[in-house]
Amino acid sequence: MDNKSLIDKLNQYKRLEHNEWTTLIGSFTEEDRAYAASLARSITKEHFGNKIYFRGIIEFSNICKNDCYYCGIRRSNCRLSRYRLSNEDILLCCREGYRLGYRTFVLQSGEDGYYTDERLVPLISAIRAKYPDCAVTLSIGERSRQSYEALFAAGANRYLLRHETANAGHYAKLHPEGMSFEHRINCLWQLKEIGYQTGCGMMVGTPFQTPETLAQDMELICEFQPAMVGIGPFIPHRDTPFGAEKAGSQELTLFLLSLTRIMLPRVLLPSTTALGTVAADGRINGVLAGCNVVMPNLSPLSVRKKYMLYDNKAGTEADAETGLLQLKKQMESIGREVVTGRGDHADYIKKEEAKND
């Protein structure tokens, strides 16, 4: 079966066999990528029209207990100036974001032990009380089930936790001893069971990654059926063990985004900051590959260059309003409309409607 036929099979059945994934990922051509992108755009338009949902990221701490080999805010990076935003700072970011039309706030940080449930619950509750029409998304790493439940009860709606890789051996090559592949995957399933709109995902082009491991990633995504999938190219950071490694391929990243859209037609699929970093038109290319979400930065300009997960990260120069205007112009240039609204996953909307009946 040729690659075009495999893409058609994925479109029909929403899954592939392992060897089919490996073949498709390992041998695709530019023609295959263009075909998948065209199909993904049609599917996106069918389910979402020309709408692009935007979420405001607030990077509230760059302190992290982990020492992941690829990450610029890893514990061992002594060249990094560390910071924490106060609750007042975070609420000011939300206020500015709300004024600009954001209806989803993404609270993102390293795995900073300072942020216990006793500190996070009042913060989340305050955001929900002040902005009841907004969604609160958390991206703060691995925690206990008890903690996830407390944060959900406080009003958090969504949780983003990239699985990074679905291969345990590959995971061990990206992380130091003491970090557990099994625990990370368990966290994802717990989040979904609790009721979060849960997102997973991976970087494309990390060291030791192969078509085989990427095939396992796509199989995990298919099994997990996430509300959102975050896929971006690996970009090295100079102050990490992988600082001299080659960046991931934009073309492969775009191809996998298109395949994800074909496999999960209603998924919320961001065109990531990393895509916008590897190429000036990277976010546009992501949308043309089937993405329907963008996540601009609402963090204070004073800390943005301190939250440098990889080198030359985009979005560190322009303030929130300027960045949003630039983004809107980019999206309008390809016939897309950046819309105000929470942009919940369709399954969540159905559940909410059922509760209200």
Secondary structure, DSSP 8 states (H G I E B T S, - for coil): --HHHHHHHHHHHS---HHHHHHHHHH--HHHHHHHHHHHHHHHHHHHTTEEEE-EEEEEE---S---TT-TT-TT-TTS---B--HHHHHHHHHHHHHHT--EEEEEE---TT--HHHHHHHHHHHHHH-TTSEEEEE-----HHHHHHHHHHT--EEE---B-S-HHHHHHHS-TT--HHHHHHHHHHHHHHT-EEEEEEEES-TT--HHHHHHHHHHHHHH--SEEEEEE----TTSTTTTS----HHHHHHHHHHHHHHSTT-B-B--HHHHHH-TTHHHHHHHTT--EE--B-S-HHHHTT--SSTT-TTSSS-HHHHHHHHHHHHHTTT-EEE-S----HHHHHHHHHHH-
